[in-house]
Amino acid sequence: MEPFQYHRPGTLSEALRLLQNHGGEARPLAGGQSLMPLLAEGILAPQVLVNLVDIPEMRELSWSDSGGLSIGAVVTQRNLELSPLVQARLPSLADAVSKVASVPVRNLGTLGGNLCHAGPGADPPAILMALNSSLRISGPTGERVLPVEDLFVGPYENALAEGEVLLAIQVPPMPAGAKAVYLKHSVRAIDPAIVGIGAMVQVRNGLVREARIGMVGAGPRPVRARGAEEALRGRPFDEDSIRNAAQAAAAEAEPLTDGYASAGYRRKMVAVFVRRALEKLRVTM
Ligand SMILES: Cc1cc2nc3c(=O)[nH]c(=O)nc-3n(C[C@H](O)[C@H](O)[C@H](O)COP(=O)(O)OP(=O)(O)OC[C@H]3O[C@@H](n4cnc5c(N)ncnc54)[C@H](O)[C@@H]3O)c2cc1C
């Protein structure tokens, strides 16, 4: 591992100043679960690490009836999974996060670090897309808001500009009567998802009023299954519409072949897991 300067600022402004002063030589650090192995293997060699874990705004976890859940970027995945607030308000999110890796990884790994790492098989993006989440991003020129799906540019590549940090993840309240679920398909629990499907469906007067489906493992980056969502909206939430949605999701997937699964297998699993996720929601409505 190459030597690096280490900073642990106590304020957001100090962190932003450090990142700006060192430009492309500096890198934010959160739980270190993904970044430190890359440093140890010499794949990355930043000259400066700026640890974000002491920044108060990034540690907050709060709820408001208008805005929903605000999750500071350095809240750990374990704290989210065990939070009575998250379990009560957004149980599908608590459940999805509990499917990340193992307890030791979740004890240190943060939700913000997971998203910024932009792993193509990471679990949280699928449910966060289904729940219509957005990201508060802070940088030298101020703050901006980004829909979560726009963070992912490609495998291990995010849309943050140099000097920007992810400040918080905003998850709005569930629409009235809506239900959500996350299903993960992996070889071992600690592996990234071969395919992971997050789905949220709202039914009104017997018809699907809103449907959002987030997929991981279905392409080089996490994506919404917009064709599948269209196949559901305005129709009865029944076996036919679910079958059509599953087929649409498989058709719009652009899966990759890697050491875990072939593209062809992934495409088949997209159809299977979209159908299972929707069936699981249907029986609870
Ligand atoms: C053995 C193992 C198994 C795993 N299995 C899974 C799995 O099954 N599912 C899954 O979803 N994930 C899995 N992961 C990834 C895990 O969730 C990591 O904790 C997570 O991806 C990174 O979080 P972190 O806080 O440790 O981030 P770090 O490793 O500290 O940082 C990751 C990247 O994000 C950047 N970054 C971090 N925070 C910010 C921020 N606030 N703003 C801007 N940039 C930031 C860093 O510069 C770095 O590039 C696994 C990891 C390990 C080690």
The ligand as a MOL file (V3000), in Angstrom:
LIG
                    3D

  0  0  0     0  0            999 V3000
M  V30 BEGIN CTAB
M  V30 COUNTS 53 58 0 0 0
M  V30 BEGIN ATOM
M  V30 1 C -16.5630 -9.1900 1.8800 0
M  V30 2 C -17.5270 -8.1580 1.3630 0
M  V30 3 C -18.7660 -8.5600 0.8970 0
M  V30 4 C -19.6780 -7.6010 0.4260 0
M  V30 5 N -20.9010 -8.0370 -0.0110 0
M  V30 6 C -21.8270 -7.1160 -0.3780 0
M  V30 7 C -23.1540 -7.5130 -0.7080 0
M  V30 8 O -23.5210 -8.6880 -0.6520 0
M  V30 9 N -24.0340 -6.5400 -1.0950 0
M  V30 10 C -23.6860 -5.2150 -1.1110 0
M  V30 11 O -24.5240 -4.3750 -1.4310 0
M  V30 12 N -22.4450 -4.8020 -0.7650 0
M  V30 13 C -21.5150 -5.7120 -0.4020 0
M  V30 14 N -20.2590 -5.2970 -0.0320 0
M  V30 15 C -19.9290 -3.8630 -0.0720 0
M  V30 16 C -20.2420 -3.2490 1.2950 0
M  V30 17 O -21.6190 -2.9370 1.3790 0
M  V30 18 C -19.4350 -1.9780 1.5510 0
M  V30 19 O -19.5500 -1.6330 2.8810 0
M  V30 20 C -19.8370 -0.7570 0.7970 0
M  V30 21 O -19.8860 -0.9870 -0.5780 0
M  V30 22 C -18.8410 0.3680 0.9990 0
M  V30 23 O -19.2080 1.0900 2.1230 0
M  V30 24 P -18.0910 1.7810 3.0010 0
M  V30 25 O -18.7870 2.6900 3.9480 0
M  V30 26 O -17.2000 0.7580 3.5860 0
M  V30 27 O -17.3440 2.6950 1.9140 0
M  V30 28 P -15.7880 2.8890 1.6100 0
M  V30 29 O -15.1410 1.5770 1.3300 0
M  V30 30 O -15.1710 3.7300 2.6760 0
M  V30 31 O -15.8980 3.7690 0.2700 0
M  V30 32 C -16.3730 3.1840 -0.9240 0
M  V30 33 C -16.2540 4.2120 -2.0580 0
M  V30 34 O -17.1880 5.2580 -1.8940 0
M  V30 35 C -16.5420 6.5310 -1.7100 0
M  V30 36 N -17.3250 7.1940 -0.6810 0
M  V30 37 C -17.6810 6.6790 0.5270 0
M  V30 38 N -18.5230 7.5200 1.1540 0
M  V30 39 C -18.6890 8.5900 0.3450 0
M  V30 40 C -19.4760 9.7850 0.4440 0
M  V30 41 N -20.2840 10.0450 1.4820 0
M  V30 42 N -19.4180 10.6800 -0.5830 0
M  V30 43 C -18.6230 10.4190 -1.6600 0
M  V30 44 N -17.8870 9.3030 -1.8210 0
M  V30 45 C -17.9180 8.3970 -0.8140 0
M  V30 46 C -15.1090 6.2250 -1.3670 0
M  V30 47 O -14.2220 7.2340 -1.8050 0
M  V30 48 C -14.9020 4.9230 -2.1240 0
M  V30 49 O -14.6340 5.1980 -3.4920 0
M  V30 50 C -19.3250 -6.2230 0.4300 0
M  V30 51 C -18.0650 -5.8200 0.9000 0
M  V30 52 C -17.1770 -6.7580 1.3830 0
M  V30 53 C -15.8530 -6.2940 1.9180 0
M  V30 END ATOM
M  V30 BEGIN BOND
M  V30 1 1 1 2
M  V30 2 1 2 3
M  V30 3 2 2 52
M  V30 4 2 3 4
M  V30 5 1 4 5
M  V30 6 1 4 50
M  V30 7 2 5 6
M  V30 8 1 6 7
M  V30 9 1 6 13
M  V30 10 2 7 8
M  V30 11 1 7 9
M  V30 12 1 9 10
M  V30 13 2 10 11
M  V30 14 1 10 12
M  V30 15 2 12 13
M  V30 16 1 13 14
M  V30 17 1 14 15
M  V30 18 1 14 50
M  V30 19 1 15 16
M  V30 20 1 16 17
M  V30 21 1 16 18
M  V30 22 1 18 19
M  V30 23 1 18 20
M  V30 24 1 20 21
M  V30 25 1 20 22
M  V30 26 1 22 23
M  V30 27 1 23 24
M  V30 28 2 24 25
M  V30 29 1 24 26
M  V30 30 1 24 27
M  V30 31 1 27 28
M  V30 32 2 28 29
M  V30 33 1 28 30
M  V30 34 1 28 31
M  V30 35 1 31 32
M  V30 36 1 32 33
M  V30 37 1 33 34
M  V30 38 1 33 48
M  V30 39 1 34 35
M  V30 40 1 35 36
M  V30 41 1 35 46
M  V30 42 1 36 37
M  V30 43 1 36 45
M  V30 44 2 37 38
M  V30 45 1 38 39
M  V30 46 1 39 40
M  V30 47 2 39 45
M  V30 48 1 40 41
M  V30 49 2 40 42
M  V30 50 1 42 43
M  V30 51 2 43 44
M  V30 52 1 44 45
M  V30 53 1 46 47
M  V30 54 1 46 48
M  V30 55 1 48 49
M  V30 56 2 50 51
M  V30 57 1 51 52
M  V30 58 1 52 53
M  V30 END BOND
M  V30 END CTAB
M  END
